[in-house]
Amino acid sequence: MKRIVMITLVVLVILGAFGFAFRQEATFLAMSLMLTPGDDWHAADAPPAPDYADAGAWAAMPGKVDNADFTVGDEQDGQTTAEVDVFFVYPTTHYSSDSWNAALDNVDANRFMERGVLRGQASAFNACCRIHVPLYRQATLAAFFELDDRDNKESIGEQALNLAYSDVAMAFRQFIENIGDGPFMLAGHSQGSAHLQRLVREEVSRTPLKDRLIAVYAIGYWWNRKDLAETPDIPVCTSATQTGCLVTWNAVGPKATSFQDISDQICVNPLSWSNNDAVVPHDNNQGSLVLGDLDKNTPAQLLTGVADARCTGGRLLVSEVRTDAFGNSPISFGDDNYHILDYALFYLNLRRNAVERVDAYQTLQDSEPDDEPENSSADSEPPIDEAPEPDLMT
Protein backbone atom coordinates (compact mmCIF):
# COMPACT_ATOMS: atom_id res chain seq x y z
CA MET A 1 0.00 0.00 0.00
CA LYS A 2 2.78 2.42 0.92
CA ARG A 3 4.53 1.57 -2.34
CA ILE A 4 1.42 2.45 -4.37
CA VAL A 5 0.99 5.72 -2.49
CA MET A 6 4.63 6.64 -3.06
CA ILE A 7 4.45 5.85 -6.79
CA THR A 8 1.28 7.93 -7.08
CA LEU A 9 2.91 10.87 -5.34
CA VAL A 10 5.97 10.66 -7.59
CA VAL A 11 3.78 10.60 -10.71
CA LEU A 12 1.81 13.61 -9.47
CA VAL A 13 5.01 15.52 -8.75
CA ILE A 14 6.34 14.74 -12.22
CA LEU A 15 3.07 15.78 -13.86
CA GLY A 16 2.99 18.94 -11.77
CA ALA A 17 6.56 19.82 -12.73
CA PHE A 18 5.78 19.14 -16.40
CA GLY A 19 2.68 21.30 -16.20
CA PHE A 20 4.63 24.13 -14.57
CA ALA A 21 7.43 23.95 -17.14
CA PHE A 22 4.95 24.06 -19.99
CA ARG A 23 2.26 26.16 -18.31
CA GLN A 24 1.91 28.58 -21.25
CA GLU A 25 1.40 25.69 -23.67
CA ALA A 26 -1.10 24.22 -21.20
CA THR A 27 -2.93 27.55 -21.03
CA PHE A 28 -3.36 27.68 -24.80
CA LEU A 29 -4.39 24.03 -24.95
CA ALA A 30 -7.03 24.57 -22.27
CA MET A 31 -8.33 27.69 -24.05
CA SER A 32 -8.52 25.78 -27.31
CA LEU A 33 -10.48 22.91 -25.78
CA MET A 34 -12.92 25.20 -23.99
CA LEU A 35 -13.57 27.53 -26.93
CA THR A 36 -13.77 25.09 -29.84
CA PRO A 37 -17.32 24.67 -31.20
CA GLY A 38 -18.57 21.10 -31.31
CA ASP A 39 -19.50 21.11 -35.00
CA ASP A 40 -17.42 21.68 -38.13
CA TRP A 41 -17.65 25.01 -39.94
CA HIS A 42 -20.44 25.18 -42.53
CA ALA A 43 -21.23 28.16 -44.73
CA ALA A 44 -24.94 27.59 -44.17
CA ASP A 45 -24.46 28.19 -40.45
CA ALA A 46 -22.71 31.55 -40.90
CA PRO A 47 -24.45 34.62 -39.48
CA PRO A 48 -26.07 37.05 -41.97
CA ALA A 49 -23.61 39.16 -43.94
CA PRO A 50 -23.30 42.88 -43.16
CA ASP A 51 -24.29 45.74 -45.44
CA TYR A 52 -21.62 48.39 -44.99
CA ALA A 53 -23.68 51.01 -46.79
CA ASP A 54 -25.77 50.92 -43.59
CA ALA A 55 -24.36 52.92 -40.67
CA GLY A 56 -25.59 50.18 -38.35
CA ALA A 57 -22.84 47.89 -39.66
CA TRP A 58 -20.18 50.16 -38.17
CA ALA A 59 -19.12 50.14 -34.51
CA ALA A 60 -17.57 53.59 -34.96
CA MET A 61 -17.67 56.17 -37.72
CA PRO A 62 -17.44 59.94 -38.14
CA GLY A 63 -20.49 61.80 -36.89
CA LYS A 64 -21.55 58.93 -34.66
CA VAL A 65 -21.24 59.09 -30.88
CA ASP A 66 -19.26 55.99 -29.93
CA ASN A 67 -16.51 54.82 -27.61
CA ALA A 68 -13.78 55.51 -30.16
CA ASP A 69 -14.34 59.16 -29.14
CA PHE A 70 -12.89 58.34 -25.69
CA THR A 71 -10.20 60.62 -24.26
CA VAL A 72 -8.29 60.60 -21.00
CA GLY A 73 -6.46 63.29 -19.05
CA ASP A 74 -5.71 66.37 -21.13
CA GLU A 75 -6.02 64.55 -24.45
CA GLN A 76 -8.53 65.93 -26.95
CA ASP A 77 -10.70 64.25 -29.58
CA GLY A 78 -9.70 65.88 -32.87
CA GLN A 79 -12.00 64.03 -35.26
CA THR A 80 -14.18 67.00 -36.14
CA THR A 81 -11.24 68.86 -37.69
CA ALA A 82 -9.16 65.87 -38.87
CA GLU A 83 -8.29 65.59 -42.56
CA VAL A 84 -7.27 61.93 -42.43
CA ASP A 85 -9.30 58.75 -41.86
CA VAL A 86 -8.31 55.53 -40.14
CA PHE A 87 -9.75 52.09 -40.86
CA PHE A 88 -9.48 50.11 -37.60
CA VAL A 89 -10.10 46.34 -37.36
CA TYR A 90 -10.66 45.11 -33.82
CA PRO A 91 -9.18 41.94 -32.28
CA THR A 92 -10.98 38.80 -31.21
CA THR A 93 -13.69 39.51 -28.67
CA HIS A 94 -15.67 36.34 -29.46
CA TYR A 95 -14.46 33.99 -26.73
CA SER A 96 -17.11 31.36 -27.14
CA SER A 97 -17.69 27.81 -28.36
CA ASP A 98 -21.23 28.70 -29.48
CA SER A 99 -20.19 29.43 -33.07
CA TRP A 100 -17.15 29.67 -35.31
CA ASN A 101 -18.09 33.21 -36.33
CA ALA A 102 -19.85 35.85 -34.27
CA ALA A 103 -23.00 37.53 -35.49
CA LEU A 104 -22.83 41.30 -35.83
CA ASP A 105 -25.26 41.67 -32.95
CA ASN A 106 -23.45 39.26 -30.60
CA VAL A 107 -24.02 40.97 -27.25
CA ASP A 108 -21.04 39.61 -25.32
CA ALA A 109 -18.52 40.10 -28.12
CA ASN A 110 -19.74 43.63 -28.84
CA ARG A 111 -19.77 44.63 -25.18
CA PHE A 112 -16.11 43.65 -24.85
CA MET A 113 -15.26 45.39 -28.12
CA GLU A 114 -17.08 48.63 -27.33
CA ARG A 115 -16.00 48.98 -23.71
CA GLY A 116 -12.46 47.70 -24.03
CA VAL A 117 -11.22 47.88 -27.63
CA LEU A 118 -12.86 51.08 -28.87
CA ARG A 119 -11.84 52.92 -25.72
CA GLY A 120 -8.46 51.28 -25.20
CA GLN A 121 -7.22 50.87 -28.77
CA ALA A 122 -9.17 52.64 -31.52
CA SER A 123 -9.29 55.86 -29.49
CA ALA A 124 -5.51 56.15 -29.82
CA PHE A 125 -6.15 57.53 -33.30
CA ASN A 126 -8.81 60.15 -32.54
CA ALA A 127 -6.22 62.92 -32.12
CA CYS A 128 -5.17 62.61 -35.75
CA CYS A 129 -7.95 60.95 -37.64
CA ARG A 130 -11.61 60.21 -38.17
CA ILE A 131 -12.16 56.67 -36.95
CA HIS A 132 -14.04 53.99 -38.90
CA VAL A 133 -14.52 50.59 -37.22
CA PRO A 134 -16.61 47.99 -39.08
CA LEU A 135 -18.52 45.30 -37.27
CA TYR A 136 -17.58 41.96 -38.83
CA ARG A 137 -18.25 38.28 -38.39
CA GLN A 138 -15.06 37.69 -36.45
CA ALA A 139 -13.77 34.17 -35.92
CA THR A 140 -13.81 32.74 -32.43
CA LEU A 141 -10.41 32.47 -30.75
CA ALA A 142 -10.30 28.69 -31.30
CA ALA A 143 -10.03 29.26 -35.06
CA PHE A 144 -6.36 30.14 -34.57
CA PHE A 145 -5.78 26.71 -33.03
CA GLU A 146 -7.44 24.97 -35.99
CA LEU A 147 -5.30 26.12 -38.89
CA ASP A 148 -3.78 22.75 -39.83
CA ASP A 149 -4.17 21.61 -43.43
CA ARG A 150 -6.26 18.47 -43.81
CA ASP A 151 -6.15 16.65 -47.19
CA ASN A 152 -5.21 19.90 -48.95
CA LYS A 153 -8.50 21.46 -47.92
CA GLU A 154 -9.11 24.58 -45.90
CA SER A 155 -9.07 23.82 -42.21
CA ILE A 156 -11.98 24.76 -39.99
CA GLY A 157 -10.02 27.71 -38.62
CA GLU A 158 -9.13 28.95 -42.10
CA GLN A 159 -12.76 28.84 -43.19
CA ALA A 160 -13.86 30.85 -40.16
CA LEU A 161 -11.08 33.39 -40.66
CA ASN A 162 -11.75 33.64 -44.39
CA LEU A 163 -15.37 34.53 -43.70
CA ALA A 164 -14.24 37.20 -41.24
CA TYR A 165 -11.77 38.58 -43.78
CA SER A 166 -14.43 38.74 -46.50
CA ASP A 167 -16.33 41.17 -44.27
CA VAL A 168 -13.22 43.25 -43.58
CA ALA A 169 -12.45 43.50 -47.30
CA MET A 170 -16.04 44.58 -48.08
CA ALA A 171 -15.93 47.15 -45.30
CA PHE A 172 -12.61 48.52 -46.55
CA ARG A 173 -13.98 49.02 -50.06
CA GLN A 174 -16.94 50.91 -48.60
CA PHE A 175 -14.53 52.92 -46.43
CA ILE A 176 -12.54 53.95 -49.51
CA GLU A 177 -15.73 54.96 -51.26
CA ASN A 178 -16.83 56.95 -48.21
CA ILE A 179 -13.60 58.94 -47.81
CA GLY A 180 -13.14 59.85 -51.47
CA ASP A 181 -9.58 60.68 -52.50
CA GLY A 182 -8.22 61.45 -49.04
CA PRO A 183 -5.26 59.88 -47.22
CA PHE A 184 -5.82 57.12 -44.70
CA MET A 185 -4.26 54.86 -42.09
CA LEU A 186 -4.85 51.19 -41.34
CA ALA A 187 -4.79 49.97 -37.75
CA GLY A 188 -5.78 46.92 -35.77
CA HIS A 189 -4.81 44.36 -33.19
CA SER A 190 -4.49 40.57 -33.06
CA GLN A 191 -7.15 39.02 -35.34
CA GLY A 192 -7.74 42.48 -36.74
CA SER A 193 -4.07 42.76 -37.68
CA ALA A 194 -4.16 39.31 -39.25
CA HIS A 195 -6.90 40.56 -41.56
CA LEU A 196 -4.97 43.77 -42.23
CA GLN A 197 -1.96 41.75 -43.35
CA ARG A 198 -4.05 40.12 -46.07
CA LEU A 199 -5.86 43.38 -46.85
CA VAL A 200 -2.58 45.21 -47.44
CA ARG A 201 -1.41 42.43 -49.74
CA GLU A 202 -4.63 42.12 -51.75
CA GLU A 203 -6.15 45.61 -51.73
CA VAL A 204 -3.41 48.21 -51.14
CA SER A 205 0.09 47.13 -52.10
CA ARG A 206 1.02 47.94 -55.72
CA THR A 207 -2.22 49.85 -56.28
CA PRO A 208 -2.93 53.62 -56.44
CA LEU A 209 -4.14 53.39 -52.83
CA LYS A 210 -0.55 52.91 -51.71
CA ASP A 211 0.22 56.59 -52.38
CA ARG A 212 -2.58 57.60 -50.00
CA LEU A 213 -1.49 55.25 -47.21
CA ILE A 214 0.14 57.07 -44.28
CA ALA A 215 0.96 54.00 -42.19
CA VAL A 216 -0.16 50.51 -41.19
CA TYR A 217 -0.31 49.87 -37.43
CA ALA A 218 -0.84 46.09 -37.50
CA ILE A 219 -0.06 45.37 -33.86
CA GLY A 220 -0.23 42.08 -31.98
CA TYR A 221 0.08 39.67 -34.91
CA TRP A 222 3.13 38.03 -36.47
CA TRP A 223 4.49 39.66 -39.62
CA ASN A 224 7.76 38.14 -40.87
CA ARG A 225 10.25 38.77 -43.66
CA LYS A 226 8.42 36.46 -46.05
CA ASP A 227 5.20 38.41 -45.44
CA LEU A 228 7.06 41.66 -45.98
CA ALA A 229 8.41 40.43 -49.32
CA GLU A 230 4.83 40.06 -50.57
CA THR A 231 4.27 43.81 -50.15
CA PRO A 232 7.62 45.23 -51.33
CA ASP A 233 6.32 48.79 -51.64
CA ILE A 234 5.36 48.92 -47.95
CA PRO A 235 8.57 48.76 -45.88
CA VAL A 236 9.06 48.55 -42.16
CA CYS A 237 8.90 51.91 -40.38
CA THR A 238 12.35 52.93 -39.13
CA SER A 239 11.60 56.42 -37.84
CA ALA A 240 8.79 58.34 -36.16
CA THR A 241 7.90 60.35 -39.27
CA GLN A 242 8.33 57.82 -42.07
CA THR A 243 5.15 57.30 -44.07
CA GLY A 244 3.76 54.56 -46.27
CA CYS A 245 5.27 51.98 -43.95
CA LEU A 246 4.45 49.23 -41.45
CA VAL A 247 4.45 49.26 -37.64
CA THR A 248 4.02 46.02 -35.71
CA TRP A 249 5.08 44.52 -32.38
CA ASN A 250 4.24 41.74 -29.94
CA ALA A 251 4.95 42.66 -26.33
CA VAL A 252 6.26 40.09 -23.86
CA GLY A 253 8.17 39.91 -20.59
CA PRO A 254 11.33 37.94 -19.75
CA LYS A 255 9.42 34.78 -18.75
CA ALA A 256 7.39 34.48 -21.95
CA THR A 257 7.91 31.41 -24.11
CA SER A 258 7.03 30.62 -27.71
CA PHE A 259 5.99 27.42 -29.46
CA GLN A 260 8.22 28.10 -32.46
CA ASP A 261 11.18 30.08 -33.75
CA ILE A 262 9.97 33.67 -34.10
CA SER A 263 13.35 35.35 -34.66
CA ASP A 264 12.28 36.17 -38.24
CA GLN A 265 9.36 38.29 -37.04
CA ILE A 266 9.32 42.05 -37.52
CA CYS A 267 9.31 44.38 -34.53
CA VAL A 268 9.10 48.17 -34.40
CA ASN A 269 9.79 49.70 -30.99
CA PRO A 270 6.93 52.04 -29.97
CA LEU A 271 9.25 54.04 -27.73
CA SER A 272 11.72 54.89 -30.51
CA TRP A 273 9.85 53.97 -33.72
CA SER A 274 12.93 52.12 -34.92
CA ASN A 275 13.31 48.42 -35.62
CA ASN A 276 16.79 47.99 -34.18
CA ASP A 277 17.56 46.16 -30.93
CA ALA A 278 18.35 49.19 -28.76
CA VAL A 279 16.89 49.23 -25.25
CA VAL A 280 14.63 52.25 -24.78
CA PRO A 281 14.20 52.95 -21.05
CA HIS A 282 11.03 53.43 -19.01
CA ASP A 283 11.49 57.21 -18.94
CA ASN A 284 10.67 57.35 -22.66
CA ASN A 285 7.22 55.90 -22.08
CA GLN A 286 4.90 58.91 -22.08
CA GLY A 287 1.80 57.14 -20.83
CA SER A 288 0.29 53.68 -20.41
CA LEU A 289 -3.50 53.55 -20.41
CA VAL A 290 -5.43 51.99 -17.54
CA LEU A 291 -9.09 52.04 -18.56
CA GLY A 292 -10.64 51.70 -15.14
CA ASP A 293 -13.94 49.92 -14.54
CA LEU A 294 -17.09 51.37 -16.09
CA ASP A 295 -19.35 49.32 -13.83
CA LYS A 296 -17.58 50.56 -10.69
CA ASN A 297 -17.19 54.08 -12.12
CA THR A 298 -13.42 54.07 -11.59
CA PRO A 299 -11.74 56.60 -13.91
CA ALA A 300 -9.27 55.84 -16.65
CA GLN A 301 -5.75 57.11 -16.14
CA LEU A 302 -2.41 57.51 -17.90
CA LEU A 303 0.67 56.28 -16.03
CA THR A 304 4.14 57.42 -17.13
CA GLY A 305 7.26 55.26 -17.14
CA VAL A 306 5.42 51.96 -16.82
CA ALA A 307 7.22 49.93 -19.50
CA ASP A 308 10.54 50.01 -21.30
CA ALA A 309 10.98 48.25 -24.66
CA ARG A 310 13.54 46.44 -26.80
CA CYS A 311 13.07 44.58 -30.08
CA THR A 312 14.90 41.28 -29.75
CA GLY A 313 14.35 37.81 -31.15
CA GLY A 314 11.32 38.96 -33.10
CA ARG A 315 9.49 40.18 -29.99
CA LEU A 316 9.11 43.45 -28.11
CA LEU A 317 10.72 42.69 -24.76
CA VAL A 318 9.53 44.61 -21.70
CA SER A 319 11.98 44.01 -18.86
CA GLU A 320 9.57 45.18 -16.14
CA VAL A 321 6.04 46.54 -15.92
CA ARG A 322 6.23 49.09 -13.12
CA THR A 323 2.63 49.02 -11.97
CA ASP A 324 0.15 46.48 -10.66
CA ALA A 325 -2.77 48.37 -12.26
CA PHE A 326 -3.07 45.74 -15.01
CA GLY A 327 -3.22 42.82 -12.61
CA ASN A 328 -6.99 42.32 -12.86
CA SER A 329 -7.17 41.63 -16.60
CA PRO A 330 -9.89 39.04 -17.29
CA ILE A 331 -7.78 37.40 -20.03
CA SER A 332 -4.30 35.89 -19.71
CA PHE A 333 -2.27 34.17 -22.41
CA GLY A 334 0.43 32.95 -20.03
CA ASP A 335 3.28 34.27 -17.92
CA ASP A 336 4.69 37.58 -19.19
CA ASN A 337 2.59 37.44 -22.35
CA TYR A 338 1.47 41.05 -22.74
CA HIS A 339 -0.65 40.48 -25.84
CA ILE A 340 -3.73 42.00 -24.22
CA LEU A 341 -1.62 45.07 -23.31
CA ASP A 342 0.06 45.70 -26.68
CA TYR A 343 -1.79 49.03 -27.00
CA ALA A 344 -2.24 49.88 -23.34
CA LEU A 345 1.44 49.80 -22.36
CA PHE A 346 2.41 52.29 -25.09
CA TYR A 347 -0.86 54.14 -25.60
CA LEU A 348 0.27 57.77 -25.42
CA ASN A 349 3.43 57.19 -27.47
CA LEU A 350 1.28 55.58 -30.15
CA ARG A 351 -1.31 58.35 -30.03
CA ARG A 352 1.29 61.07 -30.49
CA ASN A 353 3.13 59.15 -33.18
CA ALA A 354 -0.04 58.85 -35.27
CA VAL A 355 -0.23 62.66 -35.20
CA GLU A 356 3.45 62.92 -36.16
CA ARG A 357 3.03 60.67 -39.19
CA VAL A 358 -0.06 62.55 -40.37
CA ASP A 359 1.82 65.85 -40.05
CA ALA A 360 4.80 64.41 -41.93
CA TYR A 361 2.57 63.12 -44.73
CA GLN A 362 0.77 66.43 -45.08
CA THR A 363 4.07 68.32 -45.13
CA LEU A 364 5.30 66.09 -47.94
CA GLN A 365 2.11 66.64 -49.90
CA ASP A 366 2.32 70.40 -49.44
CA SER A 367 5.93 70.46 -50.65
CA GLU A 368 5.30 68.48 -53.84
CA PRO A 369 4.92 70.61 -57.00
CA ASP A 370 1.56 70.46 -58.73
CA ASP A 371 3.11 69.89 -62.13
CA GLU A 372 6.16 68.02 -63.34
CA PRO A 373 9.19 70.22 -64.22
CA GLU A 374 9.39 71.10 -67.89
CA ASN A 375 12.68 69.25 -68.36
CA SER A 376 11.47 65.99 -66.84
CA SER A 377 10.89 63.10 -69.20
CA ALA A 378 11.05 59.35 -69.36
CA ASP A 379 14.28 59.74 -71.36
CA SER A 380 16.10 61.72 -68.68
CA GLU A 381 19.44 60.24 -67.70
CA PRO A 382 19.55 58.59 -64.26
CA PRO A 383 21.85 59.95 -61.57
CA ILE A 384 25.45 58.86 -61.92
CA ASP A 385 25.74 57.52 -58.40
CA GLU A 386 22.51 55.94 -57.22
CA ALA A 387 22.31 55.10 -53.55
CA PRO A 388 21.84 51.40 -52.76
CA GLU A 389 18.54 50.20 -51.40
CA PRO A 390 18.53 50.62 -47.61
CA ASP A 391 18.47 47.50 -45.46
CA LEU A 392 15.22 48.03 -43.51
CA MET A 393 15.59 44.84 -41.51
CA THR A 394 18.34 45.66 -39.04
Rosetta blueprint (number, residue, H / E / L):
1 M L
2 K H
3 R H
4 I H
5 V H
6 M H
7 I H
8 T H
9 L H
10 V H
11 V H
12 L H
13 V H
14 I H
15 L H
16 G H
17 A H
18 F H
19 G H
20 F H
21 A H
22 F L
23 R H
24 Q H
25 E H
26 A H
27 T H
28 F H
29 L H
30 A H
31 M H
32 S H
33 L H
34 M H
35 L H
36 T L
37 P L
38 G L
39 D L
40 D L
41 W L
42 H L
43 A H
44 A H
45 D H
46 A L
47 P L
48 P L
49 A L
50 P L
51 D L
52 Y L
53 A L
54 D L
55 A H
56 G H
57 A H
58 W E
59 A E
60 A E
61 M L
62 P L
63 G L
64 K L
65 V L
66 D L
67 N H
68 A H
69 D H
70 F L
71 T L
72 V L
73 G L
74 D L
75 E L
76 Q L
77 D L
78 G L
79 Q L
80 T L
81 T L
82 A L
83 E L
84 V L
85 D E
86 V E
87 F E
88 F E
89 V E
90 Y L
91 P L
92 T L
93 T L
94 H L
95 Y L
96 S L
97 S L
98 D L
99 S L
100 W L
101 N E
102 A L
103 A L
104 L L
105 D L
106 N L
107 V H
108 D H
109 A H
110 N H
111 R H
112 F H
113 M H
114 E H
115 R H
116 G H
117 V H
118 L H
119 R H
120 G H
121 Q L
122 A H
123 S H
124 A H
125 F H
126 N L
127 A L
128 C L
129 C L
130 R E
131 I E
132 H E
133 V E
134 P E
135 L L
136 Y L
137 R L
138 Q L
139 A E
140 T L
141 L H
142 A H
143 A H
144 F H
145 F H
146 E L
147 L L
148 D L
149 D L
150 R E
151 D L
152 N L
153 K E
154 E L
155 S L
156 I H
157 G H
158 E H
159 Q H
160 A H
161 L H
162 N H
163 L H
164 A H
165 Y H
166 S H
167 D H
168 V H
169 A H
170 M H
171 A H
172 F H
173 R H
174 Q H
175 F H
176 I H
177 E H
178 N H
179 I H
180 G L
181 D L
182 G L
183 P L
184 F E
185 M E
186 L E
187 A E
188 G E
189 H E
190 S L
191 Q H
192 G H
193 S H
194 A H
195 H H
196 L H
197 Q H
198 R H
199 L H
200 V H
201 R H
202 E H
203 E H
204 V H
205 S L
206 R L
207 T L
208 P H
209 L H
210 K H
211 D H
212 R H
213 L E
214 I E
215 A E
216 V E
217 Y E
218 A E
219 I E
220 G L
221 Y L
222 W L
223 W L
224 N E
225 R H
226 K H
227 D H
228 L H
229 A H
230 E L
231 T L
232 P L
233 D L
234 I L
235 P L
236 V E
237 C L
238 T L
239 S L
240 A L
241 T L
242 Q L
243 T L
244 G L
245 C E
246 L E
247 V E
248 T L
249 W L
250 N L
251 A E
252 V E
253 G L
254 P L
255 K L
256 A L
257 T L
258 S L
259 F L
260 Q L
261 D L
262 I L
263 S L
264 D L
265 Q E
266 I L
267 C L
268 V L
269 N L
270 P L
271 L L
272 S L
273 W L
274 S L
275 N L
276 N L
277 D L
278 A L
279 V L
280 V E
281 P L
282 H H
283 D H
284 N H
285 N L
286 Q L
287 G L
288 S E
289 L E
290 V E
291 L L
292 G L
293 D L
294 L L
295 D L
296 K L
297 N L
298 T L
299 P L
300 A L
301 Q E
302 L E
303 L E
304 T L
305 G L
306 V L
307 A E
308 D L
309 A E
310 R E
311 C E
312 T E
313 G L
314 G L
315 R E
316 L E
317 L E
318 V L
319 S L
320 E L
321 V E
322 R L
323 T L
324 D L
325 A L
326 F L
327 G L
328 N L
329 S L
330 P L
331 I L
332 S L
333 F L
334 G L
335 D L
336 D L
337 N E
338 Y L
339 H H
340 I H
341 L H
342 D L
343 Y L
344 A H
345 L H
346 F H
347 Y H
348 L H
349 N H
350 L H
351 R H
352 R H
353 N H
354 A H
355 V H
356 E H
357 R H
358 V H
359 D H
360 A H
361 Y H
362 Q H
363 T H
364 L H
365 Q H
366 D H
367 S H
368 E L
369 P L
370 D L
371 D L
372 E L
373 P L
374 E L
375 N L
376 S L
377 S L
378 A L
379 D L
380 S L
381 E L
382 P L
383 P L
384 I L
385 D L
386 E L
387 A L
388 P L
389 E L
390 P L
391 D L
392 L L
393 M L
394 T L
